[in-house]
Amino acid sequence: MYRYVQVPAIGPLPPMYEPVWYTAKVITAVAEAAAGGLALVGYALTRKTLRRPPGRRVSASAPERNDTAG
């Protein structure tokens, strides 16, 4: 909003209108977009894991059963 509208100072916040884009600002915007995208991917993967129906889980510490003992 601050890019398109000149918002005045609100309480302790200074006016933040700055229509100029410079290198550091572009890098920050790209990094924030990437972080937001990764957060959405993480959320989607978490939701997918939680919705998985419970199944039989094999424990790595349980010994394998050998029925061919002789």
C-alpha positions in Angstrom: 0.0 0.0 0.0 2.8 2.4 0.9 4.1 2.2 -2.7 0.9 3.6 -4.3 -0.6 5.7 -1.5 1.1 8.4 0.5 0.1 7.4 4.0 0.9 10.0 6.6 2.5 9.3 10.0 0.3 7.2 12.2 1.1 7.6 15.9 4.7 6.6 16.4 5.1 5.2 12.9 6.7 7.7 10.4 5.3 8.2 6.9 6.6 5.4 4.8 5.8 6.5 1.3 8.9 5.9 -0.9 8.1 5.5 -4.6 11.8 4.9 -5.6 13.0 1.4 -6.1 16.7 0.7 -5.6 18.8 -2.5 -5.6 18.6 -3.3 -1.9 14.8 -2.8 -2.0 14.4 -5.1 -5.0 16.6 -7.8 -3.4 14.5 -7.5 -0.2 11.2 -7.8 -2.1 12.5 -10.9 -4.0 13.7 -12.5 -0.7 10.4 -11.8 1.0 8.5 -13.4 -1.9 10.7 -16.5 -1.8 10.3 -16.8 1.9 6.5 -16.5 1.6 6.5 -19.2 -1.2 8.6 -21.5 0.9 6.3 -21.0 3.9 3.3 -22.0 1.8 5.1 -25.1 0.5 6.0 -26.1 4.0 2.4 -25.5 5.2 1.0 -27.6 2.3 3.5 -30.4 3.0 2.6 -30.4 6.7 -1.1 -30.5 6.0 -0.6 -33.4 3.5 1.3 -35.3 6.2 -1.4 -34.7 8.8 -4.2 -35.9 6.5 -2.5 -39.2 5.7 -4.5 -42.1 7.1 -2.8 -44.0 9.8 -1.1 -47.2 8.6 1.2 -49.8 9.8 4.5 -48.4 10.7 7.7 -50.4 10.8 10.1 -49.5 13.6 13.7 -49.4 12.6 14.7 -50.8 16.1 12.4 -53.8 15.9 14.2 -57.1 14.9 13.0 -58.7 11.7 11.1 -61.9 12.2 12.6 -65.0 10.7 10.1 -67.9 10.3 12.6 -70.2 8.6 14.4 -71.2 11.8 15.6 -74.8 11.6 
